[in-house]
Amino acid sequence: MKKAILLLIVLSPLHSSAQYTFVPDDNFELALLNLGFDFVLDDYVETAAIDTITDLQINNKDIYDLTGIGDFISLSSLFCYDNNLTTLNLTNNTQLFEVTCSNNDLTSIDLRNGNNSNLWYFQSFNNPNLNCIDVDDVAWCEYNFAVDT
C-alpha cells in the first residue's frame, strides 16, 4: 500500500491540469490545426495555445460556428470573411483593433466588450440577414463601422 501511495505522489506532477477550449466546428478547429495552434481534431484546443494569439486569419474556411473565439483573449485582428457564420460573439475579445466578417450568413454580432472605441476597423458587408450588431456606444459605431445599410 505504501508503494502505491508513493507511486501516486511521484507521478502526480506528470498529470497535466491543462485547460481546454471547446471548438465544436470541425472546420474552425481544422483551421487552428493548420495554423499550428492545435494538434488533434477532437473539438478541443488547449487554451494556453490560443490565449496569446493576436492575429487570426481564418477566411474562406467554410466555418459555421466560432464557439471558442472568446478564449482568444489577446486577439487584436480577426479576419473571418467568406465563411458561413450566422452569429459572432466577441464580447470577451476586449483587445480587438480590427475585424472583417463580410460575406457570411450573419444574423447577429455581439461586440459589447467595453472597447468599441479602440476598434479601429470593422467591416461586415454582404451579410444580407444581419439585423443586429450589439455595441457599447451606438452613435460612435454608426459613424465608424463599415456595414450594409
C-alpha positions as CSV (number, residue, x, y, z in Angstrom):
1,M,0.0,0.0,0.0
2,K,2.8,2.4,0.8
3,K,4.4,1.7,-2.6
4,A,1.1,2.6,-4.3
5,I,0.8,5.9,-2.4
6,L,4.4,6.7,-3.1
7,L,3.9,5.9,-6.8
8,L,0.9,8.3,-6.9
9,I,2.9,11.1,-5.2
10,V,5.8,10.7,-7.6
11,L,3.6,10.5,-10.8
12,S,1.2,13.3,-9.8
13,P,3.3,16.1,-11.2
14,L,3.2,14.3,-14.6
15,H,-0.6,14.6,-14.7
16,S,-1.4,17.7,-16.6
17,S,-4.2,20.0,-15.5
18,A,-4.3,21.9,-18.7
19,Q,-7.5,23.9,-19.6
20,Y,-9.2,23.3,-22.9
21,T,-11.5,25.5,-25.1
22,F,-14.5,23.8,-26.7
23,V,-14.4,24.3,-30.5
24,P,-17.3,22.3,-32.0
25,D,-17.0,23.4,-35.6
26,D,-14.5,21.0,-37.2
27,N,-13.6,23.5,-39.9
28,F,-12.7,26.1,-37.3
29,E,-10.6,23.5,-35.4
30,L,-9.0,22.3,-38.7
31,A,-8.0,25.9,-39.5
32,L,-6.4,26.2,-36.0
33,L,-4.7,22.9,-36.6
34,N,-3.3,24.1,-39.9
35,L,-2.0,27.2,-38.2
36,G,-0.2,25.1,-35.6
37,F,-2.4,26.1,-32.7
38,D,-3.9,22.5,-32.2
39,F,-2.7,19.0,-32.9
40,V,-5.8,16.7,-32.7
41,L,-9.2,17.2,-34.4
42,D,-11.2,16.4,-31.2
43,D,-13.4,19.5,-30.6
44,Y,-11.0,20.9,-28.1
45,V,-8.0,23.2,-28.2
46,E,-5.6,23.8,-25.4
47,T,-6.5,27.3,-24.1
48,A,-2.8,28.1,-23.4
49,A,-2.1,27.7,-27.1
50,I,-4.7,30.3,-28.2
51,D,-4.9,32.9,-25.4
52,T,-1.9,34.8,-26.6
53,I,-2.8,34.9,-30.3
54,T,-3.1,38.4,-31.6
55,D,-3.9,37.9,-35.3
56,L,-6.3,35.2,-36.6
57,Q,-6.9,34.9,-40.4
58,I,-9.5,32.2,-40.9
59,N,-11.3,33.5,-44.0
60,N,-12.7,31.2,-46.7
61,K,-12.6,28.0,-44.5
62,D,-16.3,27.0,-44.6
63,I,-16.7,27.8,-40.9
64,Y,-20.2,27.8,-39.5
65,D,-19.5,28.4,-35.8
66,L,-16.8,30.3,-33.9
67,T,-17.6,29.0,-30.5
68,G,-14.4,29.2,-28.5
69,I,-13.3,32.6,-30.0
70,G,-13.9,34.1,-26.6
71,D,-10.8,32.4,-25.2
72,F,-8.6,34.2,-27.7
73,I,-8.3,37.0,-25.1
74,S,-5.3,38.7,-26.7
75,L,-6.9,38.8,-30.2
76,S,-6.5,42.2,-31.9
77,S,-7.2,41.3,-35.5
78,L,-9.8,38.9,-36.7
79,F,-10.4,38.1,-40.3
80,C,-13.2,35.6,-40.7
81,Y,-14.8,36.7,-44.0
82,D,-16.1,34.4,-46.7
83,N,-17.4,31.7,-44.3
84,N,-20.9,30.5,-43.3
85,L,-21.1,32.2,-39.9
86,T,-24.6,33.0,-38.6
87,T,-23.7,34.6,-35.2
88,L,-20.5,36.2,-33.9
89,N,-19.9,36.7,-30.2
90,L,-16.9,38.9,-29.5
91,T,-17.8,40.1,-26.0
92,N,-14.8,38.5,-24.4
93,N,-12.3,39.9,-27.0
94,T,-11.5,43.2,-25.4
95,Q,-8.3,43.8,-27.3
96,L,-9.8,43.9,-30.8
97,F,-8.4,46.5,-33.2
98,E,-9.8,45.3,-36.5
99,V,-12.5,42.8,-37.5
100,T,-13.6,41.8,-41.0
101,C,-16.5,39.4,-41.1
102,S,-18.0,40.2,-44.5
103,N,-19.6,37.6,-46.8
104,N,-21.1,35.3,-44.2
105,D,-24.7,34.5,-43.2
106,L,-24.6,36.6,-40.1
107,T,-27.8,37.5,-38.4
108,S,-26.3,39.0,-35.2
109,I,-22.9,40.2,-33.9
110,D,-22.3,40.9,-30.3
111,L,-19.4,43.4,-29.8
112,R,-20.3,44.6,-26.3
113,N,-16.8,44.2,-24.9
114,G,-16.2,47.7,-23.4
115,N,-13.6,48.5,-26.1
116,N,-15.6,49.6,-29.2
117,S,-13.8,53.0,-29.4
118,N,-10.5,51.1,-29.8
119,L,-11.8,49.1,-32.7
120,W,-10.1,51.0,-35.5
121,Y,-11.5,48.9,-38.4
122,F,-14.8,47.0,-38.5
123,Q,-16.3,45.7,-41.7
124,S,-19.3,43.4,-42.1
125,F,-20.5,43.9,-45.7
126,N,-22.6,41.3,-47.6
127,N,-24.4,39.7,-44.6
128,P,-27.9,40.2,-46.0
129,N,-29.7,38.8,-42.9
130,L,-27.7,40.8,-40.4
131,N,-30.2,42.7,-38.3
132,C,-28.4,43.3,-35.1
133,I,-24.9,44.5,-34.0
134,D,-24.8,44.9,-30.3
135,V,-22.3,47.5,-29.3
136,D,-21.3,49.6,-26.3
137,D,-21.7,53.0,-28.0
138,V,-24.3,53.1,-30.8
139,A,-23.5,56.6,-32.1
140,W,-19.8,56.0,-32.2
141,C,-20.2,52.7,-34.0
142,E,-22.7,54.1,-36.5
143,Y,-20.2,56.7,-37.5
144,N,-17.1,54.5,-37.7
145,F,-18.2,51.0,-38.7
146,A,-18.4,49.9,-42.3
147,V,-21.7,47.9,-42.6
148,D,-24.5,47.4,-45.1
149,T,-27.5,49.7,-44.6
